[in-house]
Amino acid sequence: MFKIDKSTNRISRLQNMRFSELGFSERNHLQEWLAYQPDAFGEELLIIQKEFDGFDDTRERLDLLALDKDGNLVIIENKLDDTGRDVVWQALKYASYCSGLGKKQIVDIFQSYLNRYCGGGDANALVCEFLEVPDMGEVVLNSGNAQRLIFVAANYRKEVTSTALWLLSHGIQLQCFKVTPFSMQLDVTEGQREELFLNVEQIIPTPEAKELMIGISAKEADEKVTEQELKNRHKIRLVFWEQALEAFKTSQCDLFVNINPTKDHWLSAGSGVRSCPYTLIFGAKEARVQLEFTRPSAEENKFIFDFMQASEQDIETTFGEKLTWLRLDEKKASRVQYSQEFQGYDRDSWPKIIDWMITHMIKLEKATKQYLPQANSQIKNNN
């Protein structure tokens, strides 16, 4: 690694160091750096425990335990200057121990971590926020044998890399990261000063090989679609929205004519006023129709909400039901909604849910649409 000096148009080599030479330890330094900067691995990870030892009948402990954006557990094993010979076997044991952890256990583990290291917090809410789902009922954690392994070390022995590549070829999800500290001496008026740098590089699989493997896996998955895969919440949503949009096309509601199905739990369509979409919500336990105010300016969102709520009685009379008005003062956006309980993941109930959505979206648009341009005009006049 080199430092670039733009003033002289030259580069100078940084000195490759060993962690032990710099006085760094595995637990107090490398582990702490990664715990507080997990995106060093090139993805979003949620650290849920350090030095985890919650295994029955063993006193072993793994370095870091995390969740990825798919809800899979990630076992992270750190070694300082050398992996040693047994790091793969050690991590495989931990993965087998973790494979039996259920959702409640994982949340409890994370809550313990928050209480001990982060001054508290709501583990349920933070997991939902990280996975971008509305509530814990939508969360699937540690499904099947999808546990992942991440190895971190300055140097890898041949027996470790050979075993890692063999495991990869057999479908085990693992990555090896090489971490290298560098030193640079700076000349300053008070004397020499040292600056330290850390390079984190994925060596197995290489990024190019990883993309190829992902592509192959996706192709194989498409060729082997089963009913079990359809139970996955993302696939359920996609199929539901496909059916719902087909029904909307033949209905009196034309809001969603040019909208494509997605894997999200929501589907939005423009109202004709910027950032004020009509939205359908499809959840495991309920369905909703709502009008959202999602402009970048919280002040404008609250103004439109207040403008419409001033006509709450007329709007609800036209709609025919009592609406839920959510100003959400602690958030930027606001919304007006109407909901109904359903067993959303019961496919036999989908026709009833879709009919309900069409009926109530028509009513919601009719009851609210005239007020949106009026509120928008007032905002423009005020500006």
HUTA-V234224 format. One record per residue. N is the residue number from 1. RES is the residue in one letter. SS is DSSP state (~ for helix, > for strand, _ for the rest). BURIAL is I if it has 9 or more other C-alpha atoms within 8 Angstrom, else O. D_LAST is the distance of its C-alpha to the last C-alpha in whole Angstrom. Layout:
N&RES&SS&BURIAL&D_LAST + N&RES&SS&BURIAL&D_LAST
This chain:
1&M&_&O&53 + 2&F&>&O&52 + 3&K&>&O&50 + 4&I&>&O&48 + 5&D&>&I&48 + 6&K&_&O&46 + 7&S&_&O&48 + 8&T&_&O&51 + 9&N&_&O&50 + 10&R&>&O&53 + 11&I&>&O&53 + 12&S&>&O&55 + 13&R&>&O&56 + 14&L&_&I&55 + 15&Q&>&O&58 + 16&N&>&O&58 + 17&M&>&I&59 + 18&R&_&I&60 + 19&F&_&I&58 + 20&S&_&I&62 + 21&E&_&O&62 + 22&L&_&O&59 + 23&G&_&O&60 + 24&F&_&I&57 + 25&S&_&I&58 + 26&E&~&I&57 + 27&R&~&O&56 + 28&N&~&O&54 + 29&H&~&I&53 + 30&L&~&I&52 + 31&Q&~&I&52 + 32&E&~&I&49 + 33&W&~&O&47 + 34&L&~&I&47 + 35&A&~&I&46 + 36&Y&~&O&43 + 37&Q&_&O&42 + 38&P&~&I&43 + 39&D&~&O&41 + 40&A&~&O&44 + 41&F&~&O&45 + 42&G&_&O&43 + 43&E&_&O&41 + 44&E&_&O&39 + 45&L&_&I&42 + 46&L&>&I&42 + 47&I&>&I&45 + 48&I&>&I&46 + 49&Q&>&I&50 + 50&K&>&I&52 + 51&E&>&O&55 + 52&F&>&I&56 + 53&D&_&O&59 + 54&G&_&O&59 + 55&F&_&I&61 + 56&D&_&O&64 + 57&D&_&O&68 + 58&T&_&O&67 + 59&R&_&O&65 + 60&E&_&O&64 + 61&R&_&I&60 + 62&L&>&I&57 + 63&D&>&I&55 + 64&L&>&I&52 + 65&L&>&I&51 + 66&A&>&I&47 + 67&L&>&I&45 + 68&D&_&I&44 + 69&K&_&I&41 + 70&D&_&O&44 + 71&G&_&I&45 + 72&N&_&I&48 + 73&L&>&I&50 + 74&V&>&I&50 + 75&I&>&I&53 + 76&I&>&I&53 + 77&E&>&I&56 + 78&N&>&I&56 + 79&K&_&I&59 + 80&L&_&I&59 + 81&D&_&I&61 + 82&D&_&I&63 + 83&T&_&I&63 + 84&G&_&O&66 + 85&R&_&O&68 + 86&D&_&O&67 + 87&V&~&I&63 + 88&V&~&I&63 + 89&W&~&O&65 + 90&Q&~&O&64 + 91&A&~&I&60 + 92&L&~&I&62 + 93&K&~&O&63 + 94&Y&~&I&60 + 95&A&~&I&58 + 96&S&~&O&61 + 97&Y&~&I&61 + 98&C&~&I&57 + 99&S&_&I&57 + 100&G&_&O&58 + 101&L&_&I&55 + 102&G&_&O&53 + 103&K&~&I&50 + 104&K&~&O&50 + 105&Q&~&O&52 + 106&I&~&I&50 + 107&V&~&I&47 + 108&D&~&I&50 + 109&I&~&I&50 + 110&F&~&I&47 + 111&Q&~&I&46 + 112&S&~&I&49 + 113&Y&~&I&48 + 114&L&~&I&45 + 115&N&~&I&47 + 116&R&~&O&49 + 117&Y&~&O&47 + 118&C&_&O&43 + 119&G&_&O&43 + 120&G&_&I&43 + 121&G&_&I&40 + 122&D&_&O&40 + 123&A&~&I&42 + 124&N&~&O&41 + 125&A&~&O&37 + 126&L&~&I&38 + 127&V&~&I&40 + 128&C&~&I&37 + 129&E&~&I&34 + 130&F&~&O&37 + 131&L&~&I&38 + 132&E&_&O&34 + 133&V&_&I&36 + 134&P&_&O&35 + 135&D&_&O&38 + 136&M&~&O&42 + 137&G&~&O&43 + 138&E&~&I&41 + 139&V&_&I&43 + 140&V&_&O&46 + 141&L&_&I&48 + 142&N&_&I&51 + 143&S&_&O&52 + 144&G&_&O&55 + 145&N&_&O&56 + 146&A&_&I&53 + 147&Q&_&I&54 + 148&R&>&I&53 + 149&L&>&I&54 + 150&I&>&I&53 + 151&F&>&I&55 + 152&V&>&I&55 + 153&A&>&I&57 + 154&A&_&I&58 + 155&N&_&O&61 + 156&Y&_&I&62 + 157&R&_&I&66 + 158&K&~&O&67 + 159&E&~&O&68 + 160&V&~&I&65 + 161&T&~&I&63 + 162&S&~&O&66 + 163&T&~&I&65 + 164&A&~&I&61 + 165&L&~&I&62 + 166&W&~&O&64 + 167&L&~&I&62 + 168&L&~&I&59 + 169&S&~&O&61 + 170&H&_&O&62 + 171&G&_&O&58 + 172&I&_&O&58 + 173&Q&>&I&54 + 174&L&>&I&55 + 175&Q&>&I&53 + 176&C&>&I&55 + 177&F&>&I&53 + 178&K&>&I&55 + 179&V&>&I&53 + 180&T&>&I&54 + 181&P&>&I&54 + 182&F&>&I&54 + 183&S&>&I&54 + 184&M&>&I&54 + 185&Q&>&O&55 + 186&L&>&O&53 + 187&D&>&O&55 + 188&V&>&O&53 + 189&T&_&O&54 + 190&E&_&O&55 + 191&G&>&O&57 + 192&Q&>&O&57 + 193&R&>&O&54 + 194&E&>&O&54 + 195&E&>&O&50 + 196&L&>&O&51 + 197&F&>&O&49 + 198&L&>&O&49 + 199&N&>&I&49 + 200&V&>&I&49 + 201&E&>&O&50 + 202&Q&>&I&51 + 203&I&>&I&55 + 204&I&>&I&56 + 205&P&_&I&54 + 206&T&_&O&53 + 207&P&~&O&49 + 208&E&~&O&51 + 209&A&~&O&53 + 210&K&~&I&51 + 211&E&~&O&49 + 212&L&~&O&52 + 213&M&~&O&53 + 214&I&~&O&50 + 215&G&~&O&50 + 216&I&~&O&54 + 217&S&~&O&53 + 218&A&~&O&50 + 219&K&~&O&52 + 220&E&~&O&55 + 221&A&~&O&53 + 222&D&~&O&52 + 223&E&~&O&56 + 224&K&_&O&57 + 225&V&_&O&54 + 226&T&_&O&55 + 227&E&~&O&55 + 228&Q&~&O&54 + 229&E&~&O&51 + 230&L&~&I&50 + 231&K&_&O&50 + 232&N&_&O&47 + 233&R&~&O&44 + 234&H&~&O&42 + 235&K&~&I&45 + 236&I&~&I&44 + 237&R&~&I&41 + 238&L&~&I&41 + 239&V&~&O&44 + 240&F&~&I&42 + 241&W&~&I&39 + 242&E&~&I&41 + 243&Q&~&O&43 + 244&A&~&I&40 + 245&L&~&I&38 + 246&E&~&O&41 + 247&A&~&I&41 + 248&F&~&I&37 + 249&K&~&I&38 + 250&T&_&O&41 + 251&S&_&O&39 + 252&Q&_&O&36 + 253&C&_&I&33 + 254&D&_&O&32 + 255&L&_&O&29 + 256&F&_&I&32 + 257&V&_&O&33 + 258&N&_&O&32 + 259&I&_&O&32 + 260&N&_&O&35 + 261&P&_&I&37 + 262&T&_&O&36 + 263&K&_&I&38 + 264&D&_&O&35 + 265&H&_&O&35 + 266&W&>&O&32 + 267&L&>&I&31 + 268&S&>&I&27 + 269&A&>&I&26 + 270&G&_&I&23 + 271&S&_&I&22 + 272&G&_&O&20 + 273&V&_&I&16 + 274&R&_&O&16 + 275&S&_&I&17 + 276&C&_&I&18 + 277&P&_&I&22 + 278&Y&>&I&25 + 279&T&>&I&28 + 280&L&>&I&31 + 281&I&>&I&33 + 282&F&>&I&37 + 283&G&_&I&39 + 284&A&_&I&42 + 285&K&_&O&42 + 286&E&>&I&39 + 287&A&>&I&37 + 288&R&>&I&34 + 289&V&>&I&31 + 290&Q&>&I&27 + 291&L&>&I&24 + 292&E&>&I&22 + 293&F&>&I&18 + 294&T&_&I&18 + 295&R&_&I&15 + 296&P&_&O&15 + 297&S&_&O&13 + 298&A&~&I&15 + 299&E&~&O&12 + 300&E&~&I&11 + 301&N&~&I&14 + 302&K&~&I&15 + 303&F&~&I&13 + 304&I&~&I&14 + 305&F&~&I&17 + 306&D&~&O&17 + 307&F&~&I&16 + 308&M&~&I&19 + 309&Q&~&O&21 + 310&A&_&O&21 + 311&S&_&O&23 + 312&E&~&O&25 + 313&Q&~&O&29 + 314&D&~&O&28 + 315&I&~&I&27 + 316&E&~&I&30 + 317&T&~&O&32 + 318&T&~&I&31 + 319&F&~&I&32 + 320&G&_&O&35 + 321&E&_&O&35 + 322&K&_&O&33 + 323&L&_&O&30 + 324&T&>&O&29 + 325&W&>&O&26 + 326&L&>&O&25 + 327&R&_&I&22 + 328&L&_&O&24 + 329&D&_&O&22 + 330&E&_&O&24 + 331&K&_&O&22 + 332&K&_&I&19 + 333&A&_&I&20 + 334&S&>&I&21 + 335&R&>&I&23 + 336&V&>&I&25 + 337&Q&>&I&28 + 338&Y&>&I&32 + 339&S&>&O&35 + 340&Q&>&O&39 + 341&E&>&O&42 + 342&F&_&I&43 + 343&Q&_&I&46 + 344&G&_&I&44 + 345&Y&_&O&46 + 346&D&_&O&49 + 347&R&~&O&49 + 348&D&~&O&51 + 349&S&~&I&48 + 350&W&~&I&45 + 351&P&~&O&46 + 352&K&~&O&45 + 353&I&~&I&42 + 354&I&~&I&41 + 355&D&~&O&41 + 356&W&~&O&39 + 357&M&~&I&36 + 358&I&~&I&36 + 359&T&~&O&37 + 360&H&~&I&34 + 361&M&~&I&32 + 362&I&~&I&32 + 363&K&~&I&32 + 364&L&~&I&29 + 365&E&~&I&27 + 366&K&~&I&28 + 367&A&~&I&27 + 368&T&~&I&23 + 369&K&~&I&22 + 370&Q&~&O&21 + 371&Y&~&O&19 + 372&L&~&I&17 + 373&P&~&I&15 + 374&Q&~&O&14 + 375&A&~&I&13 + 376&N&~&I&11 + 377&S&~&O&10 + 378&Q&~&O&9 + 379&I&~&I&6 + 380&K&~&O&5 + 381&N&~&O&5 + 382&N&~&O&4 + 383&N&_&O&0
